[in-house]
Amino acid sequence: MKEFGTMWTFDAPPLDYWDATYGFRPDQPWLDHVRLASVRLPGCSSSFVSENGLVMTNHHCARGCISATSPADSNYQETGFVARTLEEEKVCPGLYVDQLLSIEDVTERVRGAVTASGEMEQIEQRNAVISAIEEECQTAPDLNCQVVRFYQGGMYSLYTYKRFSDVRLVMAPEGQAAFFGGDPDNFTYPRYDLDVTFFRVYEDDAPRATDHYFTFSENGAAEDEPVFVTGNPGSTGRLLTMAQMEYLRDVQYPASLATIERNLATVRALAARSEADFRRFQNQIFGLENSHKAISGYLTGLNDAERMAAKAHFEQDFRTRIAADAALQQRYGGAWDAIAKAQRELASFAVESRWYDFGGSNLLGLAGTIVLLPEMAARPEDQRPPQWRGDRLDRYRNQVLRDRE
């Protein structure tokens, strides 16, 4: 494998680099087709794989729907589920699929709106213009518009999605097949399991017809053939400074792991009481185990002396090049020391801040949402924190109503 781990956005494909490195130069219709065939679920990537709206994703991305559609006398997490006709497909309550229609660079508009000298005023101005951009884009009920921040604020892009809110379960394998190997095999490669689930997207109560879908290859990839993986990845930490990485290593990640371990012990004990409790807490256990293994992997990397030394060398070389240019040094030379100071201050009250919000308990989180919901609903859109804007406010409201039921 020549290269692994390099990511690009759909609006900035490095065509010359691909051509020189792989002998592959796609045209715009190819890029558009791949973008439109790649769709997202809440927190997950997925893709259209048929002309009549069939969507393929990972099994763990469907656990909520699988549990919600299981009848009282059966557990689809264990037995699996197959709809042999369209009529047998199960409606997934609250689930949606987003298809990315367009990407627009709005960096200059966001930057141009920030004119204040005070930090808090700058944040308010930035939030206000982002809210305005998203509201202007929201011209139809089935559109979902989101301004995405890239490169620590170096670029802002408006992502416009078409949202499909009628999503139905078609097929999910048995849990033993979908999660074969359990937590020990999680985040390993190769992975020997059937980690897949199929949904179908409906529009106007009929399967969504589309020309943009991926077809299955009978032979797989050939030797030295370039392979592209499309989706919605989490953010990377490539732009973090040494001070930020050391804070994660020494403060944040150890505390996060300790919290997860306490929660896991509690939830496992509750799940062991009965079969009904096991079904109730099964997804929560999986989520906690998944988070624990992911953060453990991050921490292992941050404790790798060779990797950290390479990062320190990169940072020092970068700072040396900045210092060699008087204009750059004046503008950016103090950034690293300022960030390091902020990290030290953050570490000084990390324990207090960890227990300041409503995290760590579903019941406490629900209570906090009930308290904050009317306050946020009364504020103008541009005066709400980003997580309370647009349809996110409705999501919180629906969460409260669902949990009440």
C-alpha positions as CSV (number, residue, x, y, z in Angstrom):
1,M,0.0,0.0,0.0
2,K,1.7,3.1,-1.2
3,E,-0.3,5.6,0.8
4,F,-2.9,5.4,3.6
5,G,-4.5,8.1,5.6
6,T,-4.5,11.1,3.3
7,M,-7.8,12.9,3.0
8,W,-9.3,15.5,0.6
9,T,-12.6,17.3,0.4
10,F,-14.8,17.0,-2.7
11,D,-14.3,20.6,-3.6
12,A,-10.5,20.5,-3.6
13,P,-9.3,17.2,-5.3
14,P,-5.6,17.3,-6.0
15,L,-6.0,16.2,-9.6
16,D,-2.4,16.9,-10.7
17,Y,-1.1,14.9,-7.7
18,W,-3.4,12.0,-8.4
19,D,-2.4,12.0,-12.1
20,A,1.3,12.1,-11.3
21,T,1.2,9.6,-8.5
22,Y,-1.5,7.1,-9.6
23,G,-2.0,7.9,-13.3
24,F,-5.7,8.7,-12.5
25,R,-7.4,12.0,-13.3
26,P,-11.2,11.9,-12.8
27,D,-13.4,14.4,-14.5
28,Q,-16.1,16.5,-12.8
29,P,-19.0,14.1,-13.6
30,W,-17.1,11.3,-11.8
31,L,-16.5,13.4,-8.8
32,D,-20.1,14.6,-8.7
33,H,-21.3,11.0,-9.0
34,V,-19.1,9.8,-6.1
35,R,-20.2,12.7,-3.9
36,L,-23.9,12.1,-4.5
37,A,-23.6,8.3,-4.0
38,S,-21.9,8.9,-0.6
39,V,-24.4,9.8,2.0
40,R,-24.3,10.1,5.8
41,L,-26.2,8.9,8.8
42,P,-26.1,10.6,12.2
43,G,-22.4,10.0,13.2
44,C,-21.7,7.6,10.4
45,S,-20.9,7.2,6.7
46,S,-23.0,5.2,4.2
47,S,-23.6,5.0,0.5
48,F,-26.4,4.3,-2.0
49,V,-25.8,0.9,-3.6
50,S,-28.9,0.5,-5.8
51,E,-31.1,2.5,-8.1
52,N,-34.0,2.2,-5.8
53,G,-32.6,3.8,-2.6
54,L,-30.8,0.9,-0.9
55,V,-28.2,2.3,1.5
56,M,-25.2,0.3,3.0
57,T,-23.5,1.2,6.2
58,N,-21.8,-0.4,9.2
59,H,-23.9,-2.5,11.6
60,H,-23.0,-0.4,14.7
61,C,-24.5,2.6,12.8
62,A,-27.8,0.9,12.8
63,R,-28.0,-0.4,16.4
64,G,-30.5,2.3,17.4
65,C,-32.9,1.4,14.6
66,I,-32.4,-2.3,15.1
67,S,-33.3,-2.1,18.8
68,A,-36.2,0.3,18.1
69,T,-37.8,-1.9,15.5
70,S,-37.4,-5.2,17.4
71,P,-40.8,-6.6,18.6
72,A,-41.3,-7.4,22.3
73,D,-40.8,-11.1,21.8
74,S,-37.6,-10.8,19.7
75,N,-34.2,-9.1,19.7
76,Y,-33.0,-8.3,16.2
77,Q,-29.6,-7.4,17.7
78,E,-29.2,-11.2,18.4
79,T,-31.4,-12.8,15.7
80,G,-30.8,-10.4,12.8
81,F,-33.5,-9.2,10.5
82,V,-34.2,-9.6,6.7
83,A,-37.1,-7.9,4.9
84,R,-38.0,-10.1,1.9
85,T,-40.4,-7.6,0.5
86,L,-40.7,-3.8,0.5
87,E,-43.7,-4.1,2.8
88,E,-41.7,-6.0,5.4
89,E,-39.1,-3.1,5.7
90,K,-39.2,-1.5,9.2
91,V,-39.5,2.3,9.6
92,C,-36.5,3.6,11.7
93,P,-37.9,6.2,14.1
94,G,-36.0,9.5,14.0
95,L,-33.3,8.3,11.6
96,Y,-32.4,10.3,8.5
97,V,-29.9,10.2,5.6
98,D,-28.1,13.3,4.3
99,Q,-26.9,13.6,0.7
100,L,-24.4,16.3,0.0
101,L,-25.7,18.5,-2.9
102,S,-23.1,21.3,-2.9
103,I,-20.1,22.9,-1.3
104,E,-19.5,26.7,-1.3
105,D,-16.5,28.6,0.0
106,V,-17.8,31.2,2.4
107,T,-14.5,32.1,4.1
108,E,-14.3,35.7,2.9
109,R,-17.8,36.4,4.1
110,V,-17.2,34.9,7.5
111,R,-13.9,36.7,7.9
112,G,-15.3,40.0,6.6
113,A,-18.0,40.0,9.2
114,V,-15.6,39.8,12.1
115,T,-14.5,43.4,12.7
116,A,-14.4,43.7,16.5
117,S,-11.2,43.8,18.5
118,G,-12.5,42.0,21.6
119,E,-12.4,38.2,21.5
120,M,-16.0,37.6,22.8
121,E,-17.3,40.2,20.3
122,Q,-15.5,38.4,17.5
123,I,-17.0,35.1,18.5
124,E,-20.5,36.7,18.5
125,Q,-20.0,38.3,15.1
126,R,-18.7,35.0,13.7
127,N,-21.6,33.0,15.1
128,A,-24.0,35.6,13.7
129,V,-22.8,35.5,10.2
130,I,-22.6,31.7,10.2
131,S,-26.2,31.6,11.4
132,A,-27.2,34.1,8.7
133,I,-25.5,32.0,6.0
134,E,-27.2,28.8,7.1
135,E,-30.6,30.5,7.3
136,E,-30.3,31.9,3.8
137,C,-29.5,28.5,2.5
138,Q,-32.4,26.8,4.2
139,T,-34.9,27.4,1.4
140,A,-36.8,24.1,1.6
141,P,-37.8,21.8,4.5
142,D,-35.8,18.9,3.2
143,L,-32.5,20.9,3.0
144,N,-30.0,20.9,5.8
145,C,-27.3,23.6,5.7
146,Q,-24.2,23.6,7.7
147,V,-21.1,25.9,7.7
148,V,-18.1,23.7,8.3
149,R,-14.9,25.0,9.8
150,F,-11.6,23.7,8.4
151,Y,-8.0,24.1,9.4
152,Q,-8.6,25.7,12.8
153,G,-10.7,28.4,11.1
154,G,-8.5,28.9,8.1
155,M,-11.4,28.1,5.8
156,Y,-15.2,28.0,6.1
157,S,-17.4,26.0,3.7
158,L,-21.2,25.9,3.4
159,Y,-22.3,22.3,3.0
160,T,-25.9,21.9,1.6
161,Y,-27.5,18.5,2.2
162,K,-30.7,17.0,1.0
163,R,-32.3,15.2,4.0
164,F,-34.3,12.0,3.7
165,S,-36.3,11.4,6.8
166,D,-38.1,8.2,5.8
167,V,-35.5,5.5,6.3
168,R,-36.4,1.8,6.7
169,L,-34.4,-1.2,7.9
170,V,-33.9,-3.9,5.2
171,M,-31.3,-6.2,6.5
172,A,-29.1,-6.6,9.6
173,P,-27.1,-9.7,10.4
174,E,-27.1,-11.5,13.8
175,G,-25.0,-9.7,16.4
176,Q,-22.5,-12.6,16.7
177,A,-21.7,-12.3,13.0
178,A,-21.8,-8.5,12.9
179,F,-19.5,-8.1,15.9
180,F,-17.5,-11.3,15.7
181,G,-14.4,-11.0,17.8
182,G,-16.1,-8.5,20.1
183,D,-14.2,-5.6,21.7
184,P,-10.7,-7.3,21.4
185,D,-11.0,-7.3,17.6
186,N,-12.5,-3.8,17.4
187,F,-10.3,-1.3,15.6
188,T,-8.0,-4.0,14.2
189,Y,-7.2,-5.0,10.7
190,P,-8.1,-7.4,9.1
191,R,-11.4,-7.8,10.9
192,Y,-13.3,-11.0,10.4
193,D,-17.0,-10.0,10.8
194,L,-20.1,-9.1,8.9
195,D,-20.2,-5.4,9.9
196,V,-22.9,-4.3,7.6
197,T,-26.5,-3.2,7.6
198,F,-28.8,-2.2,4.7
199,F,-31.4,0.5,4.8
200,R,-33.7,1.9,2.2
201,V,-34.5,5.6,1.7
202,Y,-38.0,6.5,0.8
203,E,-39.4,9.7,-0.7
204,D,-43.2,10.3,-0.9
205,D,-43.7,6.8,0.5
206,A,-41.8,5.2,-2.4
207,P,-38.2,4.0,-2.7
208,R,-36.0,6.8,-3.7
209,A,-34.9,6.5,-7.3
210,T,-31.3,7.6,-8.0
211,D,-28.7,7.4,-10.8
212,H,-25.9,7.9,-8.2
213,Y,-25.0,4.7,-6.5
214,F,-22.1,2.4,-6.1
215,T,-22.1,-1.0,-7.8
216,F,-20.5,-4.1,-6.3
217,S,-17.3,-5.4,-7.9
218,E,-17.2,-9.2,-8.6
219,N,-13.4,-9.3,-8.6
220,G,-12.4,-6.6,-6.1
221,A,-9.4,-4.3,-6.4
222,A,-6.4,-5.3,-8.5
223,E,-2.8,-5.0,-7.5
224,D,-1.6,-1.4,-7.5
225,E,-5.0,-0.1,-8.4
226,P,-5.9,3.2,-6.5
227,V,-8.7,2.8,-4.1
228,F,-10.7,5.8,-2.8
229,V,-12.8,5.6,0.4
230,T,-15.5,8.3,0.6
231,G,-17.4,9.3,3.7
232,N,-17.7,11.6,6.6
233,P,-14.6,11.1,8.8
234,G,-14.0,12.6,12.2
235,S,-11.7,15.5,12.5
236,T,-7.9,15.0,12.7
237,G,-5.4,16.6,15.1
238,R,-2.7,17.3,12.7
239,L,-2.6,21.0,13.4
240,L,-2.3,20.5,17.2
241,T,0.8,21.9,18.9
242,M,3.0,20.0,21.2
243,A,1.4,21.7,24.2
244,Q,-2.1,20.7,23.1
245,M,-1.0,17.1,22.5
246,E,0.7,17.0,25.9
247,Y,-2.5,18.2,27.5
248,L,-4.5,15.4,25.8
249,R,-1.9,12.9,26.9
250,D,-1.5,14.0,30.5
251,V,-4.9,15.4,31.5
252,Q,-7.9,14.9,29.1
253,Y,-7.5,11.4,27.9
254,P,-6.6,9.7,31.2
255,A,-9.6,11.4,32.8
256,S,-11.9,10.4,29.9
257,L,-10.7,6.8,30.2
258,A,-11.3,6.7,34.0
259,T,-14.9,8.0,33.5
260,I,-15.6,5.5,30.8
261,E,-14.3,2.7,32.9
262,R,-16.5,3.7,35.8
263,N,-19.6,3.9,33.6
264,L,-18.8,0.6,32.0
265,A,-18.6,-1.2,35.3
266,T,-22.0,0.3,36.3
267,V,-23.8,-0.4,33.1
268,R,-22.4,-4.0,32.9
269,A,-23.7,-4.7,36.4
270,L,-27.1,-3.3,35.4
271,A,-27.2,-5.4,32.2
272,A,-26.4,-8.6,34.1
273,R,-29.6,-8.4,36.1
274,S,-32.0,-9.8,33.5
275,E,-32.4,-10.4,29.8
276,A,-34.6,-7.3,29.5
277,D,-31.9,-5.2,31.1
278,F,-29.3,-6.7,28.8
279,R,-31.3,-5.6,25.8
280,R,-31.8,-2.2,27.4
281,F,-28.1,-1.5,28.0
282,Q,-26.5,-3.5,25.1
283,N,-26.0,-0.5,22.8
284,Q,-24.7,1.7,25.7
285,I,-22.1,-0.9,26.6
286,F,-21.0,-1.2,22.9
287,G,-20.7,2.6,22.7
288,L,-18.6,2.9,25.9
289,E,-16.4,0.0,24.8
290,N,-15.9,1.6,21.4
291,S,-15.0,5.0,23.0
292,H,-12.6,3.3,25.5
293,K,-10.7,1.5,22.8
294,A,-10.5,4.6,20.5
295,I,-9.2,6.8,23.3
296,S,-6.8,4.1,24.4
297,G,-5.4,4.0,20.9
298,Y,-5.0,7.8,20.9
299,L,-3.2,7.7,24.2
300,T,-0.9,4.9,23.1
301,G,0.2,7.1,20.2
302,L,0.7,10.1,22.4
303,N,2.9,8.0,24.7
304,D,5.1,6.9,21.8
305,A,8.4,8.7,22.4
306,E,9.4,8.3,18.7
307,R,6.2,9.8,17.4
308,M,6.3,12.7,19.9
309,A,9.9,13.4,19.1
310,A,9.1,13.6,15.4
311,K,6.2,16.0,16.2
312,A,8.5,18.1,18.3
313,H,11.1,18.3,15.5
314,F,8.4,19.3,13.0
315,E,7.2,22.1,15.3
316,Q,10.7,23.4,16.0
317,D,11.5,23.4,12.3
318,F,8.3,25.3,11.6
319,R,9.0,27.8,14.3
320,T,12.5,28.4,12.9
321,R,11.1,29.1,9.5
322,I,8.6,31.5,10.9
323,A,11.3,33.3,12.9
324,A,13.4,33.7,9.7
325,D,10.7,36.1,8.3
326,A,10.3,39.3,10.3
327,A,6.7,39.8,9.2
328,L,5.7,36.3,9.9
329,Q,7.5,36.3,13.3
330,Q,5.7,39.5,14.3
331,R,2.3,38.1,13.4
332,Y,2.6,34.4,14.4
333,G,5.8,34.0,16.4
334,G,4.1,34.2,19.8
335,A,1.3,31.7,18.9
336,W,3.0,28.6,20.3
337,D,3.8,30.2,23.7
338,A,0.3,31.6,23.9
339,I,-1.2,28.2,23.2
340,A,1.1,26.6,25.8
341,K,0.1,29.2,28.4
342,A,-3.6,28.5,27.7
343,Q,-3.1,24.8,28.0
344,R,-1.4,25.3,31.4
345,E,-4.3,27.4,32.6
346,L,-6.8,24.9,31.3
347,A,-5.0,22.1,33.2
348,S,-5.3,24.1,36.4
349,F,-9.1,23.9,36.5
350,A,-9.6,20.7,34.4
351,V,-11.2,18.8,37.2
352,E,-13.7,21.5,38.0
353,S,-14.6,22.0,34.4
354,R,-15.1,18.3,33.9
355,W,-18.0,18.3,36.3
356,Y,-19.4,21.6,35.3
357,D,-21.8,20.5,32.6
358,F,-24.5,17.9,32.4
359,G,-22.4,15.0,31.0
360,G,-21.9,11.6,32.5
361,S,-25.5,10.8,33.3
362,N,-28.5,10.3,30.9
363,L,-30.9,11.6,33.6
364,L,-28.8,14.6,34.4
365,G,-28.3,15.3,30.7
366,L,-32.1,15.2,30.2
367,A,-32.6,17.5,33.1
368,G,-30.1,20.0,31.8
369,T,-31.7,19.9,28.4
370,I,-35.1,20.7,29.9
371,V,-33.6,23.7,31.7
372,L,-31.7,25.0,28.7
373,L,-34.3,24.3,26.0
374,P,-36.7,27.2,26.8
375,E,-33.8,29.6,27.4
376,M,-32.3,28.8,24.0
377,A,-35.6,28.8,22.2
378,A,-36.2,32.4,23.4
379,R,-32.9,33.7,22.0
380,P,-32.4,34.9,18.5
381,E,-30.7,32.4,16.3
382,D,-27.4,34.3,16.1
383,Q,-27.2,34.5,19.9
384,R,-27.4,30.7,20.5
385,P,-24.3,28.5,20.8
386,P,-23.7,26.6,17.5
387,Q,-25.1,23.3,19.0
388,W,-28.5,25.0,19.6
389,R,-29.0,26.5,16.1
390,G,-31.2,25.5,13.2
391,D,-32.7,22.0,13.3
392,R,-30.5,21.2,16.3
393,L,-33.0,23.0,18.5
394,D,-35.7,20.7,17.3
395,R,-33.5,17.7,17.9
396,Y,-33.2,18.6,21.5
397,R,-36.9,19.2,21.8
398,N,-37.6,15.8,20.2
399,Q,-35.1,14.2,22.6
400,V,-37.0,15.5,25.6
401,L,-40.4,14.4,24.3
402,R,-39.0,11.0,23.3
403,D,-37.4,10.4,26.7
404,R,-40.5,11.6,28.5
405,E,-42.5,8.8,26.7
